[in-house]
Amino acid sequence: METHRKHQSPETEMVEVVDHDGNLLAVIPASEAHRQSLPHRAALTLLFDKLGRLALTRRPQTEALYPGRWELPARGHILPGEAASDAARRLAEGRFPQGLGPLTPQSALKAGEDTAFEALKVFRCTLHSDGDDEELLLVSREELSVLSDDHRELFAPWVVYALKEGVLFPEKTREEGRGEG
């Protein structure tokens, strides 16, 4: 039994185009927003395992942009009239229906070339997974930093951008677990 809404195609999925302050300007098909590079609302849920490692998944080989590269698995459009937190939960549960921890707002990324012109509201939650998924890569801040520096071509550009902007592993998270001297 499917518990989440199926993803609509970019030709039929509608998105809210916004100005640089996040004010609604229009509702248009997602494909048109991307074609015209118009800023539009989107959500990103960062998924972490109990050890604090970030979950990445591979983009399908059939994707037009960056096929086969590692990406953030719960990222997508906020539907017209949908709350950002509801979209974040929908996107995360759509990819990982086996159960997630509480959803926590984290930050935002302004729309631009590095985000595919998506104005991203960023959330985080714990992923309840045993890590046996072949298409799931769990990485620490240090591992992702080294990999993205040495092998940027392995990742969708927005992963590297979000890492460099400090969105993936905020300072508070980095300091957790440091108590031994």
Residue, then its C-alpha position, 0 to 999 in steps of 0.5 A: m500500500e502506497t502511503h505517499r503521493k506519487h511524484q508528478s512529472p515536471e510538465t504537470e507539477m506546479v510550483e510557486v515562483v517567488d521573489h528574492d524575499g520569498n514573496l509569491l509571484a506566480v504558480i507555473p509548471a515546474s518545467e517552465a520554472h526550471r527552463q526560465s531559471l525562475p526562483h521557486r519554493a523547494a524543501l530539503t530534508l537532510l537525513f542522518d543516521k544515529l552516528g550523525r552521518l549524512a545519507l546520500t543516494r545515487r541519481p538514476q542513470t535516466e536523469a537528464l542532469y547529473p545521472g549516477r551522481w550522489e545527491l541529497p535524497a529528500r529534496g524537491h518542490i513545495l507544492p502550491g499552498e503546501a507548508a515547507s515542513d509538510a513538503a519536507r516530511r512528504l519528500a523524506e517519507g517518499r524515499f524512506p517510508q520505513g520510519l523517520g525521527p522528528l523533523t527539525p527546521q535547520s536553515a535555508l538556501k537562497a535560489g540560484e544557479d547552484t540550487a537549480f533556482e530552488a529557494l530551499k527550506v532545509f530540515r533535518c531528521t534521523l533516518h532509521s535504517d540499517g545501512d544495507d541499502e546499496e544505493l545509500l551512502l552514509v558520510s561524515r563531514e570529514e569524509l564528504s569534505v575530502l571526497s568533494d574536494d578530490h572527486r567533485e564529479l561524483f556529486a550533484p553540484w548542489v551537494v557540494y554547494a550546500l556543504k561549502e555553505g555550511v548547511l549540511f553539517p552546522e557547527k553545533t552538530r560538528e561540536e557534538g560528541r567532542g568531550e574526551g580529552 
